[in-house]
């Protein structure tokens, strides 16, 4: 089980990025959240098995890759009791 934060930069706000991320996550066994940041980036935390999380990220890149100009990834400690993937504010 892993948890990571990914900050996406580019034209990622106002284009359905968060809804697409949630849709991609709904197809896999992952939890976490995604939100817009004040600097124009989108921050996502995703938790699950490594392969499941990578599949979500690959699906998101397939759908929104033209909008993404950068990704910063940070490994985090896992959280107990989280079961959904949400859009937060």
Order of alpha helices (4+ residues) and beta strands (2+ residues): beta-alpha-beta-beta-alpha-beta-beta
